[in-house]
Amino acid sequence: MEKNDAAVVTTGTDTMEEFAYWLDLTVRSDKPVILTGAMRPWTVIGTDAPANLYNAIHLAASRKTTCYGTVLMLNDQIQAAREVRKTNALRMDTFTSGDSGELGVIDQDNIRLNRAPARVQKCGKKTWKTPFDLDRIAKKALPKIEIAYSYQDASGDAVKAFADSGADGVVTAGTGAGGISPAMSKAREDAVKNGVLFAATTRTGNGSVYDDHTDGVIGAEDLTAQKARLLLLLSLAATDDQSQIRKWFATLGTAQFITRR
C-alpha cells in the first residue's frame, strides 16, 4: 500500500465477509481497500463479475472511502466490512449490512455514499490504526478460536471438546440475546476456570449481546459469530490481558460515533 493509492481484492464470496473483516482489522493504512467477487461465475450468462470488478476499481480510484477501512462492492452496493454478511446462498443481492444498512451505492458513473463507518472520526490520527500489526503477530502461532452454536437442549459437549483440544477462545452463537443452554453454560464456566476466553454473540443475525462483564465472557454486541471469532483471535494473539481485550471489543468491535456537546 505504500506505493499505491488504493487496493482492489477479488475473492470468493463464501467467506468474503470474514476476509473483509480480517483486512479491516489488520490493514493499518487508511487508503481504500475494496473487496469484490461474483455470485454468478464468468461461465454463466448474466454473470455479475465484470460489473462488480469495474465498480470496485471505479470506487477505489475515487478514493471516496479513504479512512473507511475495508469495504465490499457487489451488486452496485457498498458495504462496510464490520457489518456486512452473506444472507443468501445464490442470489446476487446476498450481501446486506443488517440494521446498519449499506454505506452507499454505485449508479452507473455515480458513486453515492450515504453514511460512513464510525472510525472515520479518527481519520488522520494515530488512533485510526488498529493495534493488530501482522509484522509482529505473524511471528508466532495464532490462537485457536472455535465457534459453538446453541439450540434448545444443546449439550455442553462441543464447548468441552474445544476446551479439551486446546482452544484459547470460543465464540458462542446463542439464542435471542446470546442465551445458551444450561449444559453449555456449565461447560463454559468450567472452560473459563481453565483459562479459555469466550465471546458471546447471537445466532439471529441482527441485534446485540451486551457485555455484562462476566469473568471470562465478553459480549460482542452486534458482531456476527464469525467476525467475533476474528477479533478474539487477533486480540489473544496480541495480549492475554482480558481487560484490554474487553476494551477492544467495546471500541474496535462495536465502534460508534462519538458526539460532543
Secondary structure, 3 states (H helix, E strand, C coil): CCCCCCEEEECCCCCHHHHHHHHHHHCCCCCCEEEECCCCCCCCCCCCHHHHHHHHHHHHHHCCCCCCCEEEEECCEEEECCCCEECCCCCCCCEECHHHCCCEEEECCEEEECCCCHHHHHCCCHHHCCCCCHHHHCCCCCCCEEEEECCCCCCCHHHHHHHHCCCCEEEEEEECCCECCHHHHHHHHHHHHCCCEEEEEECCCCCCECCCCCCCEEECECCCHHHHHHHHHHHHHHCCCHHHHHHHHHHCCCCCCCCCC
